[in-house]
Amino acid sequence: MEEDYDVPVLPNNPTMTQIKTHKEMKTKKSKAKACLFATVSSIIFTRIISRKTSKSIWDYLKEEYIGD
């Protein structure tokens, strides 16, 4: 989780490559969040559920549990 990125909006009449890339980017972001949610305890989960991006979740966990 070194950087966060925005998934660009599809243009009118997108090509198949643009559709595929858009879908892959959205899926990758969702999977990253799901993995982070799945690996923490329920107590920590309640602290991170309101975070919008996987990068912000990762940064919170890194700061909160540094050295543990």
N, C-alpha and C positions, 0 to 999 in steps of 0.2 A: 504494500500500500504506500507507494511513494508519491503518487500524484492522483488527483481527481480530474475527471474530464466530464464535459457536458456532451450528451448525445444530441447531435444536430437534428433539427426538424427536417423531415423529408420534403424535398421540393415537389412542386406539381409535376406530374408525370415522371416519377422516379424510374431509373433503370433497375434492372434486376440486381445488379451489383450494389447499387445504393440501398436497396431494400434489404439485401442480405447483410451488408455492413451495419446498417441501422439496427437490425434485429440482433446481431451478434453483440454489438456494444451494449444494448439494453439488457440482454441476457447475462453478460459478463458482470455488469453492475449488480444485478439482482442476485446472482450466485455468490458474489463476494459478501454482500450483506447477509444472506442466508447462512453462509459458512460461519461468519462471526457470531450470529445469533445462536447457532446450533452448538457452538463450542464453549459457551459461557454458562455459568450457573444461573438459576432463576433470579437470584438476587441481583446479579450484575446485569442480567437481561433487562430488568425493569429500569435500570439506570441508563441503558443505551438505546432503548426502543424508540425514544423520541428523536434520536439523531437522524438526519436526513440522508447522509452519504456514508459509504463504507470507509472512506478516508477519515471522516470526523469520528466515527466509531473507533477506528484503529488509533487515531491520535489520542482520544480519551483513554483508551485502555493502556496505551504506552505511557502516558503521563501518570495515570493513577497507579499503575503497578510496576513502575520502573524499579528494578532491583529485586523484585520478587521472583 
